[in-house]
Each structure stands twice: as structure tokens, then as C-alpha cells.
Amino acid sequence: MREIKFRAWLIKYKLMVYFGLFDTDMTYLYYAKNKNGDYDLFVDEENDPIMQYTSYKDRKNIEIWEDDIGRYIDEENRINKFIFEMTVGGYRKLEEFLYYRGVIIGNKWENPELLK
């Protein structure tokens, strides 16, 4: 069964947070509870980018998430670098990435320098 989990980039804090499907209420998706059991960090669904786990891992056993930056070398020895983005048929380039045993090198929020 596919594991459903999410992460979000908290723009205000410049922090990546991880949460499950049931850490929600009608308004916000939450990340963490404080010592009193109250939620003290939350995801602003309108402004903070939310990403879903693809349920795949790279050759180093690192989870692949939406907005991750992947890299692989094809049969012609070309280096291919791209961002995992959801499309109508699934995740763009995922099959090629897995076939060529690519690696995750970061994500576009925490590592924007990798996009240059």
C-alpha cells in the first residue's frame, strides 16, 4: 500500500516540515505539537508550498518528493538534471530517473542554487 505523507516549505521560517495525512483540521495542515500538546507550527495552505511523497526512493534509498531535484547520467553519458513535478500522467521523468538509477541532489526550496 502506498504511503501517503506530505511536506511543506514554511516561507516565513525558511523551514521544511513533514506531516501525515491526518495532521489536519478544516483550515490548516499542522506540523508539530509543543510541550503542552498544542500545535505551534502550521502550514498556511494558501502561501506555503505543499509537496507529496512519490512513494519511490533513489538508488541511495533517499525518498523522492515533489519539487526534489534529481540527477542521472543517460546511455550517451549526458548529465540530466530536473525537478520532480506532478503532471497528468504522473511525475515527469520518474521512469527515466529510476531506470538510470539517479540520485536526489536537493530540492528547489532549500537548494535553489542547484537550479542554475
Secondary structure, DSSP 8 states (H G I E B T S, - for coil): ----EEEEEETTTTEEEEEETTSB-SS-EEEEE-TTS-EEEEE-TTTS-EEEEEEEE-TTS-EEETTEEEEEE-TT--EEEEE--EETTEETTHHHHHHTT-EEEEETTT-GGGG-
